[in-house]
Amino acid sequence: MIENEISSRLPVEGSEIAVRTLPGRAPGVMWLGGFKSDMTGTKAEHLARWAAARGTAYVRFDYSGHGASGGRFEDGTISRWLAESLAVFDRATAGPQVLVGSSMGGWMALLLARALASRGEKRLAALVLIAPAPDFTEALMWERFPPPVRQLIETSGRFLKPSLYGEDPYVITRDLIEDGRRHLLLGAPFAVGCPVRILQGAADEDVPWEHAMRLVSCLAEDDVVFSLVKDGDHRLSRPEDLERLIAALEEFV
């Protein structure tokens, strides 16, 4: 925990969502983590220390089935995690916000922006996306799975996908895949209504840089800057990567 950071739990659709809030000035920063990651990772912690030093408001949380939050990971869907993200935004932030989304968190940030726009709310100052993975359940999972894996998911309802980042596999469920199709963004132009900054590693094996470029082509109406880190991997957590992240944020904070 960072000094002055407040830990709380928000009930959202039957799950207790763990939230950490650092009071400070607006615009605030809200962290949206990746698939099976948590709010104590390198980037989220680095942002907490940066925000504390600047006196900037900062909110981070764990989706259900992740980190310190309740619920089972295999019960998670894009709809559920989006509802939790929206609840944290509504109940734990105030004033203008910069959304920082990493990997799946990039998809969440884009969906959150769309949800806020649909109700006429204009609190977003910017989106800063790190290796954003919109539509990953379809484009980066289902479309790449070989036929036996697809059949296994359809018949048994789940597939244990090996992870590059730990011994425990990812539980990929049929519900996750099918629900993801309700939230697909790529393939047609859309606008988020605020500046977007994208940091992407060229050596990313999980979210290829070409996938992130598809997102850029869809954001035709927005102010978008795409930064490709030639030797960067998916995590973009090296000191030089963290400096790039802070530089992107300081344009708006």
Sequence and secondary structure as in RCSB ss.txt:
>XXXX:A:sequence
MIENEISSRLPVEGSEIAVRTLPGRAPGVMWLGGFKSDMTGTKAEHLARWAAARGTAYVRFDYSGHGASGGRFED
GTISRWLAESLAVFDRATAGPQVLVGSSMGGWMALLLARALASRGEKRLAALVLIAPAPDFTEALMWERFPPPVR
QLIETSGRFLKPSLYGEDPYVITRDLIEDGRRHLLLGAPFAVGCPVRILQGAADEDVPWEHAMRLVSCLAEDDVV
FSLVKDGDHRLSRPEDLERLIAALEEFV
>XXXX:A:secstr
  TT EEEEEEETTEEEEEEEE  EEEEEEEE  TT  TTSHHHHHHHHHHHHHTEEEEEE  TTSTTS S GGG
  HHHHHHHHHHHHHHH  SSEEEEEETHHHHHHHHHHHHHHHTT   EEEEEEES  TTIIIIIIITTS HHHH
HHHHHHSEEEE  SSSSS EEEEHHHHHHHGGG  TTS    SS EEEEEETT SSS HHHHHHHHHH TTS EE
EEEETT  SS  SHHHHHHHHHHHHTT 
